[in-house]
Amino acid sequence: HAMKFGIDFRRVDVKSFFVPTIRGRLSYPTLQNFVDDVASVADINQALPGGATINHYRWYDYYFFWQDTWSVWPTFSLTYGLRYEAPGNALASLYPLNDSIVGTNGGGSGFLLSPRPGRDLNDFQPRVGFSWNPRFNNGGLLGRLTGSDKLVVRGGYARTNDYAFINLALNVASSFPFLAASSRGPLANAFTQLPQTVPNLSDPSKVALLTRTVLGGDFRSPDAEQFSLEIQRQIKANSIFRVGYVGTKGTGLFQTLDGNPRTLCSAVPITVNAKTGAITPLGCPRVNPTLGVIRLRANAGSSIYHSLQISYDRRFANGLTAGAHYTWSAFIDSSSDTFNPSARGEVAIAQQSFNLRADRGRSTYDRPQRLSANIVYELPFFRGQSGFTGHVVGGWQIASFLTFQSGSPWSPLNGVDPTNALGGIDGLVGSAIRPDLNTSLNVFGMSSADVLKNGGAALFKQLAGCTQIGTSLT
């Protein structure tokens, strides 16, 4: 047995200046508008009474691990262990500030940060792996297949957790109840009027309609289960061939949900509340009409990755090494990222908060086929020279790396939200959606040009907007 164990303790202290647009932002479409001080868009974020524009985050992380490598037989070894993580809670640093805001503003429940998730204490991470070097006589069939002792079989399983990055807490701190945001347009005398555009916080109905960013009450570290099985065979003295399976299953991944989605409605004009900035289609109230937009960061995403991986490496004479590697894989998820700030299609928001599997499809990071090759050549000059010359001139290498891979998934609705299904929550997240197929054609085998030739966007459809299915986010 060969045992290892250890502890990693971290004290994290962050002072954040993250709050955007704290001094305001004005947009003038023409020079005349600038001279007349008539802004087409006027935005500003201001701290509420009792709040702050500079946030101080402090927390402690604790990590423990134990591992044992057991040589069961001369040809078989087993490695197993357990890791435990107790990451800190950056959001908890905001609780005292929120209590100050609640007290300063009369104790109204509308100013209360809710929910308040606690520290995640369930991050147990077991892992196990094995290595088997079977040995058979050269004369038999198994001996010829394994090369006597030239074949190794490896496999393993591990459970890990992702870290809740601080950006999630920063998003909460940059929205109500810590900040009051205002957006107007057009606005005359914008430079002097902008600081006066904060919504009226004395009216509880207007406070409730302000946009919020919150974390789920059961917010925790996402889980990733990783499993692999590989066969390695030494072909000749200087060459190795590998073939194996690698898979990863993600559960409870970070995803943004519409925490207060709209109910089913037809395509109608939308109105913008000048005091609150809330966007609501006429006759299309939200599930809770007394509340505004809620950007809910939750453990709602899931993913699965399967891959066949093949590689061949050979070391030639005179310092030349070359290798080729091929991967055939499938990567499927319901959300590829927590945010979606670009038009590249990183789907972040579920179109239907009550039907999360409806967005399950090819991940933004799916690359079904990937072929790579590399070559490294060790220059022979002064390779064995000692002293200054050997250190400076000797030991140099020339390397080249080449990769061919499939392109990223594409659809006519990448970066597009034609019916404003995500309106209101896309400002800090993005608005790309995943369409449903609306055809029996095999679009997966088509090029982009073929898709456009056979109907383009008509081959796809958007999910029926704003339909609640059941009563839970599953």
N, C-alpha and C positions, 0 to 999 in steps of 0.2 A: 504494500500500500504506500502511496505517496500523497499525503494530505496537505491542503493549503486552506488557509482561512484569513479573513481580514475585515477591516472596517474602513469606511470612507465617510468622514464627517465634513460638512461644508456649511459655512455661514455666508449667506448671500445678502449683500447690502447694495441696493440700487436706488439712486436718485434720478427720477425720470422727469424730463422736459418734453414729454411726448405730445401733450395737448396741442392739436393743430388749430390754426386760424384763430389764435387767442387775441391777436391784434386786429383781426378782421381781414376781409378780402373783397376788393371791389373790381368789377369788370366793366370797362367802357368799350362799346363796339366801335365807336368812331372818335376822332379827335375833337369834334364838336361836343359830343357827349362828355368828354373829359373836361373840356373848358367850362361847360355848363354844370358840371358835377352831377350828372344824371346817370347813375350806374344801371346797367342792365341786370346785373346780379350783385347782391350784397350779402356776404356771409360773415358770421362772427360766432365764436364760442366764448362764453363767459362763465367763470366759476360762480356757483350759487353762494349766497351769504353763509358763512361758516365753512366754505370749501377752500380749495387751494388750486393753483395752477402748476405747482411743482409737487409731485408725489414721491413719498419715501417708502420704498418696499424693503422689508427685512424678513427673512425666514431662514430655517435650518433644514438641511437635507441629511438623512442618515441612510447609509448603505452597508449591508453585511453580506458576506458570502462564505461558503464552505464547499470544498471540492476534494474528491478522492479519486485517484487513478489506481485501479486494482489489476494487477497482472494475473488473471485467472489461470491461464496456461501460457507456456512460452509463445504460443501463436495467437493468443486471444487476450486483449486488454479491454477493460471496461472503465469508463470515466463517468462519474455522476456527481451531482452537487445541487446546492440550493442557494439562491440569492434572494435577499429580501431588501426592498426599498421602501423608505418612508419619506417621500419628497415633501418639501414644504408647500405652503399654500400662499401664493403671492396675493390672492384676493383678500385674505384675512387682514392684510396691512391697510386695506381701505375701510374696514369696519369702524374703527374709531373716528375717522374723518366723516363717515356717513352719519354716525351718531351725533356729531357736532352739527351737521347740516340739518338733521331732523329737529334737534333742540332749538337751533337758531330760527328755523322757519315755523315755529309753533307746534312742532310735534306731529304734523300731519302724516298720515300713513302713506300718502302719495310720494313722499320724499324718502321712504324707507327702501333700502336695497334688499330685494328679495327675489329669489332665495339666496341663502348664504351657505354654500357648500363647505364642508370641513376638510381636514387633511385626509388623504387617501391612505389607509392603513392595510390594504388588502393586496399589496403587490408582491406576492410570493412567486418566485421564478425558478421552478425545477428544471433540470436539464440532465440528459443522459446521452452517452455516445459510446460506440464500440469500434474496435479495429481488429479484423481477423485476417491472418496470413496463413491460409490453408497450405499444407505441404503434402504432396503425393509423389509416389515414385514416377520417374520419367517414363517408364515403360507403358503405363496404362493410359486410358483416354483422359482421365482427370489430370494425370501428370502432364500430358501434352497441352491441355487447356490452361493449366495454371503455371506451366513452366517450372514445376517442382515447388519453388518458393517465391515465384516472381509475380504473384497475384495478391492483391489486398482488397478486402471488402470493408467499407466504412459506412456508418450510418449514425443518425442522431436525431434528437428532438430537444427543443428548448422553448421555453415560454418567457417572453420579455415584455416590458412595459415601456411606452413612450413617455416622454417628459412633457408636462404641461407648460409650454413656453410662456414667457411673461407677457407676450403680446396680447394674450387673451385678457389678462387683468388690465392692461393698458386700454383696451377697447372699452371695458366697463367704466374705467375712470374718465374716459373722454366722451361720455354720454350722460344723460340724466339718470340719477339725481345728483351727479357731481358737477355737471355742466348744463347750462341752458343754451341750446343752439338756435340760431335765427337765420333765416334765408328770405330775402326780399328781392323783388325785381318787377318793374323798374323802381328806383328809389331816387327822388330828387334830394339835393343837398346831402348826398350820400356820405361824404366825409364827416360831417358833423352829426348826421342822424343815425349812422350805423351803431354807435354805442347805446342808443336808446331803443333798439329794436328787440331787446330781450322780451320773451313772452311774459304776460301778466301772471305771476306765480301765486297771487292771492286768490285766484279762482280755481278751486279743486278740479273742476271739469277740464280746464285747460292743462293743468299739471298732469292729469292722467293720460292725456293724449300725446304728450311729448315722447319722442323716440327714445327707447332704452336698448341697451345691450346687456344681457344677463347671461350667467352660466347656469346650467341645469342644477337642480337641487342635489342630484346624485352624481355630479361631475366627478370623474375619476381619470386615472391614467389609462390610455388605450392598451389593449392586449394584442400581442403578436405571437402566434405559434409557428415555429419554424421546424421543418422536418426534411431530412435528406437521406439518400442512399446512393453510394458510389462504388463502382468497381474500377480498380486501377491495375493495369497490366504492363509490366516491363517487357517491351517487344525485343529490343536488343540492348546491348550494354549502355547505349547512350540515348535511348528513346523510351518514352512513356505514353501510353494511351489510357484515357479516362472516359467513362460514360456514367452518367448518373441522373438522378431525379432530385430536384430541389423545389420545395413548396413553402408557401407562407400564407397563413390565414389571419386576417386582421379583424378584430371585434371591438366594438365601442370606440371607433375612430372619431376624431374631432370633426364635426360637421356643423354648419350653420342652418338653423331651421327658422321658419316664420313662426314665432311663438304666439302670434295672434292672427292666424290666417283669415282671409276673407271667405265668406260663404259663397255658394254658387250664384253667379250673376252673368248676365249677358254682356256683350261688348257695348259699353256706354261711355260717354265722356267722363273725364275725371276732373275733380276740383282740388285745389290746393288751399289749405287753411293758412291765411297770411300770418296769423299769430302763432300757430303751432308748427307750421311746416308739414302737417300731416297730409298725406295723399290718399284720397278715398273715392272710388268710383261711385257715381250716384246709384242709389238703390242696391249697393253691394256692401253691407256692413261686415265688420270683422266678427269672429266668433264671440269675442267679448267687446261689444260696441262702446263700452265705457273706457276702454284702454286704446292706446295708439299702437304704433309699430313696435314690435319687440323682436330684436335680433337675438335669438337663443343659440348660444354655443353649447352643444350637447354631444354626448357620446352616442351618436346616431348612425355613423357610417360603418360599413363593413367591406371587406375585400377578400379575394382569394387569388393566389398566384400558383400556377403549375408550370414546370419547365423541364425539358430534356436538355442536358448539357453534355457536349462531347468535345474533347480536346486531345491534341497530340503535340508533344514537345520533343525536340531532338537537339542534342548538343553535338555539333560537328567538330572536326579537327580545327586547330589553329584559332581557337577562341570564338568560333561562330555558333550562335544559338538561335533557333527558330521555333515558332509555335503557331498553331492554328486552333481556333476555338469557335464552336457553333452552339447557338442556343435557340431552341424552338419552344415558345412559351405562350401562355394566355394569362392576361391580367384583367380581372373583372372587379369592379367596385360600384358602390352606390354614391360615392363622393370622392373626388380626387384631391380635394384640398379644402382647408377651412375658409380660405379666401379665394376670390376670383377676380382680380383687378384688371385682367386683360381680356382681349377677345380671342384668346387661343383655345378656349373651350374647357378650362379647368373647372368643371362643374362643382360648385360648392354648396348651393342651396337646393333643398328638395322642393320640387314643384308642388308636392302635396305633403304637408307635415303629418298627415294621418295615413299615408301610404308610401312609406319610404322605399319599399322594394320596387316601386314603379320606375325609379331612376337607375336601377341596376343595369349595368352594361359595361362595355369596354372602357377601361381606365384611360385617362389622359396619358398615362405613362406606359400604356401597352405597346410593346414592340414585338410582334409575333416571331420575327426571325432576325437573328443578329449573327453575323460572321465577322470575326476579327482575326488578324494575323500580325505577328510581330517578329522582328529580327534584331539581334544584338551582336555586334562585332567588337571584340576587345582588340584595340590597336596593339600591335606587337612591339612598338617602340619603347625601349627603356622599361619593359615590364618588370624585369628583375633587378633593376638598378636601385641601389640604396642611396641614402643621403638626399641632398636637396634636389638633384636632377630626377631621381626616381619619384619623389613626392610631387613635383611640379609638372614634369613632362610625361612620366610614365603613368599607367593605370587608366588611360582615357578609353571611352567607349563611344561607338556610333550606334544609335538605335532608331528604328522606324516602326511605326504602328499604323495599321490600316483597318478601318471598320466599315462594313456595309450592314445596314439595318432597315427594317420596315419603317414607313413613315408613321406619324401619329394619327390616331383616330380622327375622322373628319365627318361632319354633317353640315347640311345647309343652315342649321340653327346654331352653329358655333358662335358664341358671343352675342347671341340675339335673343330677345324676349319680346316677340311680336305682339302679344296681347297684354303686356305689363303684368304678367302673373306674379312677378317678384317685386313689383313696384313698392317702394317704401323701405325694403330691407336690403336693396342692392347697392346702396350708396357706399358702404364700407366692405362690400363682399364681391360685387359683380353680378352680372345678369345672364350668364350663359345657361342654357337649358339643354336637356337631352330629349330629343323627339322620339316618338314611337314610329315604327314602320307602318306605312299605309299602302303596302303593295306586296304582291306575291313574288316579285322579281328578286333574284339573288343579288342584292346590291353589295353584299360583302365581297363579291368577286369582280366588281366594277371599278374602273378608275374614276377619278373625279369628273373627267370629261364625259364618260359613259353615263354617270349619274345625271349630269346636266342634260345630256341628249335625250334621256328616257323620262324626263319629267322634272328633274331637279327637286325643289322644295315640295312639290306635289306628292313625292314619294314618301313623305314623312308627315306626321301630324303631331301637334302638341297635346299633352295630356289634358283631359277635360279639367278646366281650371277650377280651383277653389272648392273641390268636393271633399267633404269630410267622410272618411270611411272608418266606422267604429269609434271608439272613445279613447284609444291609446296611440302613442307614437310608435307603432310597430309595422 
